[in-house]
């Protein structure tokens, strides 16, 4: 009987391992698909058309905002009864903050970015600092909670090819890629005096905006993977 039980356990583990590795590939494939999409748009459209599509308050940015808000609602609707309410609340707050950042609300009401330390040290009006702090503190707390919750077990999750852990890492890498693409033109111009051509600028902008578009899909994917974690074979 013990031998039969052992064989059944090994068979179950063998079935589960490929299933886990397959599900863990979802996030890298999503990120890769959006990276390919960014290059397809750049290759198919003229530089001017690409810049118009990716421009401030353009189609892609508007879609980004709508997706961030939709995912904020989705992660709450997908919560499991046993889940800590702080997890889903934090995710929703961060997604709404992404939407506000995409709409430039971080500088729309003050004329300067409230995300800079200089705003709180010297640039901002006293009332503006108080209001900005009241808005940013919940976002900072939500971000810190997510980091503290996911951080300690992330390496172990990656070793097990846990789909949620892989998705978290892919999200972080995608976020970094988008920020590098965003800041690269200014850094090259200010630090090295290099001005990008119209074609290269269109390529950079396409990568920046389309990879930002991928972020909402990755969060939704991670929420779905978490919801199915216990019910998956």
N, C-alpha and C positions, 0 to 999 in steps of 0.2 A: 504493500500500500504506500509506503514511504517513497519507494522508487517511482511508482506511478505519479504521485504528487509532485515529485521533483521534476519528472519529465514534462508534466503539464505546465509547471512554473517556467521551465526553460523555453517551452514552445511559446508561452504567452509573452515572455521577454523578447524572443526573437521576432514576434509579430509586432510588438510595440516599438522596438528600436527603429525599424525602417519607417514606421508610421510617424514617429517623432521627427526623424530627420527630414522626411518629406514635408511635414507641416512647418518645420523650421526654415525651409527654403522659401516660404511664401514672401516674407519681408524683403530678402535680397532680390527676388524676382520683381516685386513691385517697384523697388528703387531703380533697378536696371531698366524696367519698362519705361519709367518716366525719364530716365537719362537718354534712352534711345529716342523717345518722343521729342525731347528738347533738340536733339541733333537733326531729327527729321524736319521739324519746323524751320530750323535754321537753314537746312539744305534746300528745302522746297520754296520758301518764301524769300523775296528780296530783302535786303537788310532793312530798308525803310519800313516795309510791311511787318517784319518781325518786331521792330522797335515799337511800332504802333500797337501791335497785338499785346506786347508785354509792358506797355507804358503805364505810368501812374494813373489809377482810376480807369484802366483799360479792361478788356474782357477777362483776361487771365487773373488780374488782381481782384476783380469783382467776384469771379468764381472762387478764388481763394477764400475771400471773406465769407461767402455763403457756405462753403464747405467747413470752415472752422466752426461756425455757429451750429451747423447741422450736426457735426461730430460732438460738440459740447452737449447737445441734447441726446444724441445717440448713446454716449457712454453712460449717461444716467439711466436711460431706458433699459439698457442692457445689463444693469447691475444685478448681481445675484443677492438673494436675501441674506446670505451669510457674510457678504462682503462688508468691510469697514466703510462706513459712509464717507470717511475722509479721503479715501482713494478716488472715488468718483467725483466728489466735490472738487478735489484738487485738479483732476484732469479737466473738468468742465471750466474751472477758472482759468487754467493755463490756455485752453483753446479759445476762450473769449478774449483773453489778453492778446493772443496771436491775431485774432480778427481786428481788435482795436489798433494794434501796431500796423497791420496791413492798411488800415484806413487812415493812418498817420494821426491818430488821435493823441499820440504821445507828444505832438508839437502843435496840434491844431488850435488849442485854446490858450497857449502861452507864447507862441511865436518861436519857441526854442524847445529842444528835446528835453523832456523830463527824465529821460533815461541816463543822462550824464550826471556825474558827481558835481560838476561845476554848477549845474542848475540849483542844487541844494546848498552849495557852498557860497555862491556869490551872484549867479545870474538871475535866479528866480525871485519874483515878488514874494513877500512873506505869506500872503494868502494862497498864492499859487503853490508854494512849497507844501503847505498844510494839506491842501486838497490832493495834490499829486501823491504825497506820502500816504494819505488815507486810501488811495486807489492802489498804489503799488505794494503796500504791506501785505494785503491778502494774496497778491500774485507771488510775492517773494516767499511767503509761508507755504503756499501750495506747491511751489517749485521745490522748496527745501524738503517738504514732506515726501514728494515723489522720489527725490534723490536718496533720502534716507531709507525709504521703503524698498526701492529697487536696487540701490547700490550694493549693500552687503551680500546679497545672494546672486548678484549678476554673474560673477565669474563661475560659480558653481552651476548656474543655469545654462551658461554657454557650454560648459563641459558636457552637460547632459543633453545638449541641443534642445533645451526647452524653447518652444516657439515664442513665448512672450519675451524671454530674455534676449533672444536673437532679434526680435522686432524692436526692442528698446535700443539695442546697440545700432541697428540699421537706422533708426530714427535719429539718433545722435549724430551719426556719420553724415546723414543726409542734411541735417541742420547745419553742420559745420561746412559742408560743401557749398550750400546756398550762401552762407555768410562770407565765405572766401570769395565766391564769385561776385558778391555784392560789393565788397570792399576793394577788390583787386584794382579796378580802374583808378580809384582815387589814390591808392597807395603808390601805384606805378607812376602816376602823374606828379604827385607831391614829393615823393622820395627820390625818384630816378628821372623825372622829366620825360617819361614815355607816354605818348598819347596813342591810344588804340585807334586803329582804322575803323571805319563804319562797319565793315564785315565782321571784324573780331569783336567789336562792341555788341553787335547783334547776337553773336554766338555766346558771349558772356552773359548777356541779359536773358537769353533763352534758357540757359542752364540755371541761372539764379531763380527765375520765376517758376519754371516748370518743376524744379526740385522742391521749391516751397509748396507747390501744389501737391507734391507727393506726401508731405508731412501729415495732412489730414487723413489721407488714406491709410497711412501707417498707424496712426493712433486708432482709427476705427478697426483696423486689422488686429492690433494688440488687444483691444477691448473684446473683440469677438473670440480671439484665441483664449483669453482669460475666462470668458464665459463658458467655453467648451472644455476647459482644462480637465475638469473632473468627469465629464460625461464621455470624453474621447476614449476609445479602446486602448 
